[in-house]
Amino acid sequence: MKLSILDQSTASQGKQQDAAIRETLALARHCDTLGYHRYWVSEHHNSDSIVGTAPEILMAAIAATTPRIRVGSAGVMLPHYSALKVAEQFRVLEALAPGRIDLGVGRAPGSDRLTAYALNPYSNAEDEFPQQVQDLLAWVCGSPLAEGHAFGSIKAHPLGPTCPELWILGSSDYGARLAAHFGLPYAFAYFFSEGKGVEQALEIYRDSYRPSPRYPNPQATICVWALAADTEAEARRQLMTREFWRVGFEQGLRMPLISPEEAAAHPYTRAERATIDALRQRALVGTGEQVAARLDELARRLELDELVIVTWTHDPAPRHRSYELLAEAFRLGANGNP
């Protein structure tokens, strides 16, 4: 099975936010050597938790400093932008790293509504998302637009012999149906809702899939939050960082990550403790072998041959170690990768 990574460039309390961007580059280089298949970066705005606002720029830096791993967006929030401009950006990325670029797009704002309006105050672009995807697919792959299209004479440069893989991202039936309609790969954000709705979304995607020349068969994955450590106790300790964040998230807060020690000392209310207890019961945490076994079981149940792993820790070292342990457990280096 292939393992890939979603890195959200999380900010940590006590550190400048720009350090999170440099850590994304360091982790990408590390995971390239471990044998991971893809390295995806996300787009969020006006958040003190997740500070990766421009995946296309991060991707250029990652692609320039890694020799092998696929590099992608998970994703570009397409309603904020012109489909042509996104196609041009990713054509440039494809020229920098031919055959290694993934273009994951989503419809969600990746922010609050006011920020979304500030990013694109001129139209209700969410309603135009299917048309944007259709135009983007043509431009990014150098294909003609639909006959009679107002922009039919326009090309997205630079052209070349290869083009990025276009993925549809989602956490609901909408993205599954859209990906199936266009015959595109689909990634379900399992970690958004701890897997709620994943079976239905994948079933809809597979049952309604319309084969395309590049993707004659459906190609799906899910993004899963997981954390491994040398001992189960240490993994549970590191999980406290995300527990504290999740409590704040449900109260509308987007705070930097705090250390496990600070999280352990926080005076949680009874309701907040209930939230944490529910998270602990579902969390994919433990030793590398324990987490790998649960990930493998999940992949088999959903009939997937690739999983995308997202991991948050306050300090970089435990996150690096988590990806090392999962690479060892899945024998990534033994499967023909570095």
Contacts in CASP RR format, 6 or more apart in sequence:
PFRMAT RR
TARGET T0000
AUTHOR 0000-0000-0000
METHOD contacts of the structure
MODEL  1
MKLSILDQSTASQGKQQDAAIRETLALARHCDTLGYHRYWVSEHHNSDSI
VGTAPEILMAAIAATTPRIRVGSAGVMLPHYSALKVAEQFRVLEALAPGR
IDLGVGRAPGSDRLTAYALNPYSNAEDEFPQQVQDLLAWVCGSPLAEGHA
FGSIKAHPLGPTCPELWILGSSDYGARLAAHFGLPYAFAYFFSEGKGVEQ
ALEIYRDSYRPSPRYPNPQATICVWALAADTEAEARRQLMTREFWRVGFE
QGLRMPLISPEEAAAHPYTRAERATIDALRQRALVGTGEQVAARLDELAR
RLELDELVIVTWTHDPAPRHRSYELLAEAFRLGANGNP
1 296 0 8 1.000
1 299 0 8 1.000
1 304 0 8 1.000
1 305 0 8 1.000
1 306 0 8 1.000
1 307 0 8 1.000
1 330 0 8 1.000
2 37 0 8 1.000
2 38 0 8 1.000
2 305 0 8 1.000
2 306 0 8 1.000
2 307 0 8 1.000
3 36 0 8 1.000
3 37 0 8 1.000
3 306 0 8 1.000
3 307 0 8 1.000
3 308 0 8 1.000
3 309 0 8 1.000
3 326 0 8 1.000
3 327 0 8 1.000
3 330 0 8 1.000
3 332 0 8 1.000
4 36 0 8 1.000
4 37 0 8 1.000
4 38 0 8 1.000
4 39 0 8 1.000
4 40 0 8 1.000
4 70 0 8 1.000
4 221 0 8 1.000
4 306 0 8 1.000
4 307 0 8 1.000
4 308 0 8 1.000
4 309 0 8 1.000
5 27 0 8 1.000
5 28 0 8 1.000
5 31 0 8 1.000
5 36 0 8 1.000
5 38 0 8 1.000
5 39 0 8 1.000
5 40 0 8 1.000
5 308 0 8 1.000
5 309 0 8 1.000
5 310 0 8 1.000
5 323 0 8 1.000
6 40 0 8 1.000
6 41 0 8 1.000
6 42 0 8 1.000
6 74 0 8 1.000
6 223 0 8 1.000
6 308 0 8 1.000
6 309 0 8 1.000
6 310 0 8 1.000
7 24 0 8 1.000
7 27 0 8 1.000
7 28 0 8 1.000
7 39 0 8 1.000
7 40 0 8 1.000
7 41 0 8 1.000
7 42 0 8 1.000
7 310 0 8 1.000
8 41 0 8 1.000
8 42 0 8 1.000
8 44 0 8 1.000
8 50 0 8 1.000
8 52 0 8 1.000
8 310 0 8 1.000
8 312 0 8 1.000
9 20 0 8 1.000
9 21 0 8 1.000
9 23 0 8 1.000
9 24 0 8 1.000
9 41 0 8 1.000
9 42 0 8 1.000
9 50 0 8 1.000
9 51 0 8 1.000
9 52 0 8 1.000
9 58 0 8 1.000
10 20 0 8 1.000
10 49 0 8 1.000
10 50 0 8 1.000
10 51 0 8 1.000
10 256 0 8 1.000
10 257 0 8 1.000
10 312 0 8 1.000
11 17 0 8 1.000
11 20 0 8 1.000
11 48 0 8 1.000
11 49 0 8 1.000
11 50 0 8 1.000
11 51 0 8 1.000
11 256 0 8 1.000
11 257 0 8 1.000
12 19 0 8 1.000
12 20 0 8 1.000
12 256 0 8 1.000
12 257 0 8 1.000
12 258 0 8 1.000
12 314 0 8 1.000
12 315 0 8 1.000
13 255 0 8 1.000
13 256 0 8 1.000
13 257 0 8 1.000
13 258 0 8 1.000
13 259 0 8 1.000
13 262 0 8 1.000
13 314 0 8 1.000
14 256 0 8 1.000
15 256 0 8 1.000
17 48 0 8 1.000
17 51 0 8 1.000
17 256 0 8 1.000
20 51 0 8 1.000
20 52 0 8 1.000
21 51 0 8 1.000
21 52 0 8 1.000
21 58 0 8 1.000
23 316 0 8 1.000
24 41 0 8 1.000
24 52 0 8 1.000
24 58 0 8 1.000
24 62 0 8 1.000
25 58 0 8 1.000
25 61 0 8 1.000
25 62 0 8 1.000
25 65 0 8 1.000
26 316 0 8 1.000
27 316 0 8 1.000
27 319 0 8 1.000
27 320 0 8 1.000
27 323 0 8 1.000
28 39 0 8 1.000
28 62 0 8 1.000
28 65 0 8 1.000
28 66 0 8 1.000
28 69 0 8 1.000
28 71 0 8 1.000
29 65 0 8 1.000
29 66 0 8 1.000
30 320 0 8 1.000
30 323 0 8 1.000
31 39 0 8 1.000
31 69 0 8 1.000
31 323 0 8 1.000
31 327 0 8 1.000
32 39 0 8 1.000
32 66 0 8 1.000
32 67 0 8 1.000
32 68 0 8 1.000
32 69 0 8 1.000
32 338 0 8 1.000
33 338 0 8 1.000
34 323 0 8 1.000
34 324 0 8 1.000
34 327 0 8 1.000
34 332 0 8 1.000
34 333 0 8 1.000
34 337 0 8 1.000
34 338 0 8 1.000
35 68 0 8 1.000
35 69 0 8 1.000
35 327 0 8 1.000
35 332 0 8 1.000
35 333 0 8 1.000
35 335 0 8 1.000
35 337 0 8 1.000
35 338 0 8 1.000
36 69 0 8 1.000
36 323 0 8 1.000
36 327 0 8 1.000
36 332 0 8 1.000
36 337 0 8 1.000
37 69 0 8 1.000
37 70 0 8 1.000
37 306 0 8 1.000
38 69 0 8 1.000
38 70 0 8 1.000
38 71 0 8 1.000
38 72 0 8 1.000
38 102 0 8 1.000
38 308 0 8 1.000
39 62 0 8 1.000
39 66 0 8 1.000
39 69 0 8 1.000
39 70 0 8 1.000
39 71 0 8 1.000
39 72 0 8 1.000
40 71 0 8 1.000
40 72 0 8 1.000
40 73 0 8 1.000
40 74 0 8 1.000
40 75 0 8 1.000
40 102 0 8 1.000
40 104 0 8 1.000
40 308 0 8 1.000
41 52 0 8 1.000
41 55 0 8 1.000
41 58 0 8 1.000
41 59 0 8 1.000
41 62 0 8 1.000
41 72 0 8 1.000
41 73 0 8 1.000
41 74 0 8 1.000
41 75 0 8 1.000
42 50 0 8 1.000
42 52 0 8 1.000
42 55 0 8 1.000
42 73 0 8 1.000
42 74 0 8 1.000
42 75 0 8 1.000
43 52 0 8 1.000
43 53 0 8 1.000
43 54 0 8 1.000
43 55 0 8 1.000
43 73 0 8 1.000
43 75 0 8 1.000
43 76 0 8 1.000
43 77 0 8 1.000
43 110 0 8 1.000
44 50 0 8 1.000
44 51 0 8 1.000
44 52 0 8 1.000
44 53 0 8 1.000
44 110 0 8 1.000
44 111 0 8 1.000
45 53 0 8 1.000
45 109 0 8 1.000
45 110 0 8 1.000
45 111 0 8 1.000
45 115 0 8 1.000
45 116 0 8 1.000
45 119 0 8 1.000
46 111 0 8 1.000
46 112 0 8 1.000
46 115 0 8 1.000
47 111 0 8 1.000
47 254 0 8 1.000
48 254 0 8 1.000
48 255 0 8 1.000
48 256 0 8 1.000
49 245 0 8 1.000
49 249 0 8 1.000
49 254 0 8 1.000
49 255 0 8 1.000
49 256 0 8 1.000
49 257 0 8 1.000
50 254 0 8 1.000
52 58 0 8 1.000
55 72 0 8 1.000
55 73 0 8 1.000
55 74 0 8 1.000
55 75 0 8 1.000
55 76 0 8 1.000
56 73 0 8 1.000
56 76 0 8 1.000
56 86 0 8 1.000
56 89 0 8 1.000
56 90 0 8 1.000
56 93 0 8 1.000
59 71 0 8 1.000
59 72 0 8 1.000
59 73 0 8 1.000
59 93 0 8 1.000
59 101 0 8 1.000
60 92 0 8 1.000
60 93 0 8 1.000
60 96 0 8 1.000
62 71 0 8 1.000
63 71 0 8 1.000
63 93 0 8 1.000
63 96 0 8 1.000
63 97 0 8 1.000
63 100 0 8 1.000
63 101 0 8 1.000
64 96 0 8 1.000
64 97 0 8 1.000
68 100 0 8 1.000
68 337 0 8 1.000
68 338 0 8 1.000
69 100 0 8 1.000
70 99 0 8 1.000
70 100 0 8 1.000
70 101 0 8 1.000
70 102 0 8 1.000
70 165 0 8 1.000
71 93 0 8 1.000
71 97 0 8 1.000
71 100 0 8 1.000
71 101 0 8 1.000
71 102 0 8 1.000
72 101 0 8 1.000
72 102 0 8 1.000
72 103 0 8 1.000
72 104 0 8 1.000
72 164 0 8 1.000
73 102 0 8 1.000
73 103 0 8 1.000
73 104 0 8 1.000
73 105 0 8 1.000
74 102 0 8 1.000
74 104 0 8 1.000
74 167 0 8 1.000
74 169 0 8 1.000
74 187 0 8 1.000
74 223 0 8 1.000
74 308 0 8 1.000
75 104 0 8 1.000
75 105 0 8 1.000
75 106 0 8 1.000
75 169 0 8 1.000
76 86 0 8 1.000
76 103 0 8 1.000
76 104 0 8 1.000
76 105 0 8 1.000
76 106 0 8 1.000
77 105 0 8 1.000
77 106 0 8 1.000
77 107 0 8 1.000
77 108 0 8 1.000
77 109 0 8 1.000
77 110 0 8 1.000
78 86 0 8 1.000
78 105 0 8 1.000
78 106 0 8 1.000
78 107 0 8 1.000
78 125 0 8 1.000
78 129 0 8 1.000
78 132 0 8 1.000
78 133 0 8 1.000
78 136 0 8 1.000
79 107 0 8 1.000
79 109 0 8 1.000
79 116 0 8 1.000
79 120 0 8 1.000
79 125 0 8 1.000
79 126 0 8 1.000
79 128 0 8 1.000
79 129 0 8 1.000
79 132 0 8 1.000
80 109 0 8 1.000
80 116 0 8 1.000
80 119 0 8 1.000
80 120 0 8 1.000
80 125 0 8 1.000
81 120 0 8 1.000
83 132 0 8 1.000
83 133 0 8 1.000
83 135 0 8 1.000
83 136 0 8 1.000
83 139 0 8 1.000
84 135 0 8 1.000
84 139 0 8 1.000
84 151 0 8 1.000
84 154 0 8 1.000
84 156 0 8 1.000
86 103 0 8 1.000
86 105 0 8 1.000
86 136 0 8 1.000
86 140 0 8 1.000
87 135 0 8 1.000
87 136 0 8 1.000
87 139 0 8 1.000
87 140 0 8 1.000
87 156 0 8 1.000
88 139 0 8 1.000
88 156 0 8 1.000
88 157 0 8 1.000
90 101 0 8 1.000
90 103 0 8 1.000
90 140 0 8 1.000
90 164 0 8 1.000
91 139 0 8 1.000
91 140 0 8 1.000
91 156 0 8 1.000
91 157 0 8 1.000
91 158 0 8 1.000
91 159 0 8 1.000
91 160 0 8 1.000
91 163 0 8 1.000
92 158 0 8 1.000
93 101 0 8 1.000
93 164 0 8 1.000
94 101 0 8 1.000
94 160 0 8 1.000
94 162 0 8 1.000
94 163 0 8 1.000
94 164 0 8 1.000
95 158 0 8 1.000
95 160 0 8 1.000
98 160 0 8 1.000
98 161 0 8 1.000
98 162 0 8 1.000
99 162 0 8 1.000
99 164 0 8 1.000
101 164 0 8 1.000
101 165 0 8 1.000
102 164 0 8 1.000
102 165 0 8 1.000
102 167 0 8 1.000
103 136 0 8 1.000
103 140 0 8 1.000
103 164 0 8 1.000
103 165 0 8 1.000
103 166 0 8 1.000
103 167 0 8 1.000
104 166 0 8 1.000
104 167 0 8 1.000
104 168 0 8 1.000
104 169 0 8 1.000
104 187 0 8 1.000
105 133 0 8 1.000
105 136 0 8 1.000
105 166 0 8 1.000
105 167 0 8 1.000
105 168 0 8 1.000
105 169 0 8 1.000
106 129 0 8 1.000
106 168 0 8 1.000
106 169 0 8 1.000
106 170 0 8 1.000
106 175 0 8 1.000
107 126 0 8 1.000
107 129 0 8 1.000
107 170 0 8 1.000
107 174 0 8 1.000
107 175 0 8 1.000
108 170 0 8 1.000
108 171 0 8 1.000
109 115 0 8 1.000
109 116 0 8 1.000
110 116 0 8 1.000
111 119 0 8 1.000
125 132 0 8 1.000
129 178 0 8 1.000
130 178 0 8 1.000
130 181 0 8 1.000
133 166 0 8 1.000
133 168 0 8 1.000
133 178 0 8 1.000
133 182 0 8 1.000
133 184 0 8 1.000
134 146 0 8 1.000
134 182 0 8 1.000
135 145 0 8 1.000
135 149 0 8 1.000
135 151 0 8 1.000
136 166 0 8 1.000
137 143 0 8 1.000
137 166 0 8 1.000
137 182 0 8 1.000
137 184 0 8 1.000
138 144 0 8 1.000
138 145 0 8 1.000
138 146 0 8 1.000
139 145 0 8 1.000
139 154 0 8 1.000
139 155 0 8 1.000
139 156 0 8 1.000
140 156 0 8 1.000
140 163 0 8 1.000
140 164 0 8 1.000
140 166 0 8 1.000
141 163 0 8 1.000
141 166 0 8 1.000
141 214 0 8 1.000
142 155 0 8 1.000
142 156 0 8 1.000
142 159 0 8 1.000
142 163 0 8 1.000
144 152 0 8 1.000
145 151 0 8 1.000
145 152 0 8 1.000
145 154 0 8 1.000
165 185 0 8 1.000
166 184 0 8 1.000
166 185 0 8 1.000
167 179 0 8 1.000
167 184 0 8 1.000
167 185 0 8 1.000
167 186 0 8 1.000
167 187 0 8 1.000
168 175 0 8 1.000
168 178 0 8 1.000
168 179 0 8 1.000
168 182 0 8 1.000
168 184 0 8 1.000
168 185 0 8 1.000
168 186 0 8 1.000
168 187 0 8 1.000
169 175 0 8 1.000
169 186 0 8 1.000
169 187 0 8 1.000
169 189 0 8 1.000
170 176 0 8 1.000
170 186 0 8 1.000
170 187 0 8 1.000
170 188 0 8 1.000
170 189 0 8 1.000
170 201 0 8 1.000
171 188 0 8 1.000
171 189 0 8 1.000
171 192 0 8 1.000
171 193 0 8 1.000
172 197 0 8 1.000
172 201 0 8 1.000
173 200 0 8 1.000
173 201 0 8 1.000
173 204 0 8 1.000
175 186 0 8 1.000
175 201 0 8 1.000
176 186 0 8 1.000
176 188 0 8 1.000
176 201 0 8 1.000
176 202 0 8 1.000
176 204 0 8 1.000
176 205 0 8 1.000
177 204 0 8 1.000
177 205 0 8 1.000
177 208 0 8 1.000
179 185 0 8 1.000
179 186 0 8 1.000
179 205 0 8 1.000
180 186 0 8 1.000
180 204 0 8 1.000
180 205 0 8 1.000
180 206 0 8 1.000
180 207 0 8 1.000
180 208 0 8 1.000
180 209 0 8 1.000
180 210 0 8 1.000
180 218 0 8 1.000
181 208 0 8 1.000
181 210 0 8 1.000
182 210 0 8 1.000
182 212 0 8 1.000
183 209 0 8 1.000
183 210 0 8 1.000
183 211 0 8 1.000
183 212 0 8 1.000
183 215 0 8 1.000
183 218 0 8 1.000
184 212 0 8 1.000
184 215 0 8 1.000
185 215 0 8 1.000
185 218 0 8 1.000
185 219 0 8 1.000
185 220 0 8 1.000
185 221 0 8 1.000
186 201 0 8 1.000
186 205 0 8 1.000
186 218 0 8 1.000
186 219 0 8 1.000
186 220 0 8 1.000
186 221 0 8 1.000
187 220 0 8 1.000
187 221 0 8 1.000
187 222 0 8 1.000
187 223 0 8 1.000
187 308 0 8 1.000
188 198 0 8 1.000
188 201 0 8 1.000
188 202 0 8 1.000
188 220 0 8 1.000
188 221 0 8 1.000
188 222 0 8 1.000
188 223 0 8 1.000
189 222 0 8 1.000
189 223 0 8 1.000
190 198 0 8 1.000
190 222 0 8 1.000
190 223 0 8 1.000
190 224 0 8 1.000
190 225 0 8 1.000
191 223 0 8 1.000
191 224 0 8 1.000
191 225 0 8 1.000
191 310 0 8 1.000
194 282 0 8 1.000
195 222 0 8 1.000
198 222 0 8 1.000
198 302 0 8 1.000
199 302 0 8 1.000
202 220 0 8 1.000
202 302 0 8 1.000
202 303 0 8 1.000
205 218 0 8 1.000
205 220 0 8 1.000
206 218 0 8 1.000
206 220 0 8 1.000
209 217 0 8 1.000
209 218 0 8 1.000
211 217 0 8 1.000
220 304 0 8 1.000
221 304 0 8 1.000
221 306 0 8 1.000
221 307 0 8 1.000
221 308 0 8 1.000
222 298 0 8 1.000
222 302 0 8 1.000
222 304 0 8 1.000
222 307 0 8 1.000
222 308 0 8 1.000
223 308 0 8 1.000
223 309 0 8 1.000
223 310 0 8 1.000
224 284 0 8 1.000
224 295 0 8 1.000
224 298 0 8 1.000
224 307 0 8 1.000
224 308 0 8 1.000
224 309 0 8 1.000
224 310 0 8 1.000
225 242 0 8 1.000
225 283 0 8 1.000
225 284 0 8 1.000
225 309 0 8 1.000
225 310 0 8 1.000
225 311 0 8 1.000
225 312 0 8 1.000
226 284 0 8 1.000
226 285 0 8 1.000
226 291 0 8 1.000
226 294 0 8 1.000
226 295 0 8 1.000
226 309 0 8 1.000
226 310 0 8 1.000
226 311 0 8 1.000
226 322 0 8 1.000
226 326 0 8 1.000
227 235 0 8 1.000
227 238 0 8 1.000
227 239 0 8 1.000
227 242 0 8 1.000
227 283 0 8 1.000
227 284 0 8 1.000
227 285 0 8 1.000
227 286 0 8 1.000
227 291 0 8 1.000
227 311 0 8 1.000
227 312 0 8 1.000
227 313 0 8 1.000
227 318 0 8 1.000
227 322 0 8 1.000
228 235 0 8 1.000
228 285 0 8 1.000
228 286 0 8 1.000
228 287 0 8 1.000
228 288 0 8 1.000
228 290 0 8 1.000
228 291 0 8 1.000
228 292 0 8 1.000
228 321 0 8 1.000
228 322 0 8 1.000
228 325 0 8 1.000
228 326 0 8 1.000
228 329 0 8 1.000
229 235 0 8 1.000
229 237 0 8 1.000
229 238 0 8 1.000
229 285 0 8 1.000
229 286 0 8 1.000
229 287 0 8 1.000
229 288 0 8 1.000
229 318 0 8 1.000
229 321 0 8 1.000
229 322 0 8 1.000
229 325 0 8 1.000
230 287 0 8 1.000
230 321 0 8 1.000
230 325 0 8 1.000
231 286 0 8 1.000
231 287 0 8 1.000
232 285 0 8 1.000
232 286 0 8 1.000
232 287 0 8 1.000
232 290 0 8 1.000
234 318 0 8 1.000
235 285 0 8 1.000
235 286 0 8 1.000
235 287 0 8 1.000
235 291 0 8 1.000
235 322 0 8 1.000
236 280 0 8 1.000
236 285 0 8 1.000
236 286 0 8 1.000
237 260 0 8 1.000
237 264 0 8 1.000
238 260 0 8 1.000
238 285 0 8 1.000
238 313 0 8 1.000
238 318 0 8 1.000
238 322 0 8 1.000
239 280 0 8 1.000
239 283 0 8 1.000
239 285 0 8 1.000
240 260 0 8 1.000
240 263 0 8 1.000
240 264 0 8 1.000
241 257 0 8 1.000
241 258 0 8 1.000
241 259 0 8 1.000
241 260 0 8 1.000
241 263 0 8 1.000
241 312 0 8 1.000
241 313 0 8 1.000
241 314 0 8 1.000
242 257 0 8 1.000
242 279 0 8 1.000
242 283 0 8 1.000
242 312 0 8 1.000
243 263 0 8 1.000
243 276 0 8 1.000
243 279 0 8 1.000
243 280 0 8 1.000
244 258 0 8 1.000
244 262 0 8 1.000
244 263 0 8 1.000
244 266 0 8 1.000
245 255 0 8 1.000
245 257 0 8 1.000
245 258 0 8 1.000
245 312 0 8 1.000
246 275 0 8 1.000
246 276 0 8 1.000
246 279 0 8 1.000
247 268 0 8 1.000
247 272 0 8 1.000
247 275 0 8 1.000
247 276 0 8 1.000
248 255 0 8 1.000
250 275 0 8 1.000
257 312 0 8 1.000
257 313 0 8 1.000
257 314 0 8 1.000
258 314 0 8 1.000
259 314 0 8 1.000
259 315 0 8 1.000
260 314 0 8 1.000
268 276 0 8 1.000
284 291 0 8 1.000
284 294 0 8 1.000
284 295 0 8 1.000
285 291 0 8 1.000
287 325 0 8 1.000
288 325 0 8 1.000
288 326 0 8 1.000
288 328 0 8 1.000
288 329 0 8 1.000
289 329 0 8 1.000
291 325 0 8 1.000
291 326 0 8 1.000
291 329 0 8 1.000
292 326 0 8 1.000
292 329 0 8 1.000
292 330 0 8 1.000
295 307 0 8 1.000
295 309 0 8 1.000
295 326 0 8 1.000
296 330 0 8 1.000
298 304 0 8 1.000
298 307 0 8 1.000
299 305 0 8 1.000
299 306 0 8 1.000
299 307 0 8 1.000
309 323 0 8 1.000
309 326 0 8 1.000
311 319 0 8 1.000
311 322 0 8 1.000
311 323 0 8 1.000
312 319 0 8 1.000
313 319 0 8 1.000
313 322 0 8 1.000
327 333 0 8 1.000
END
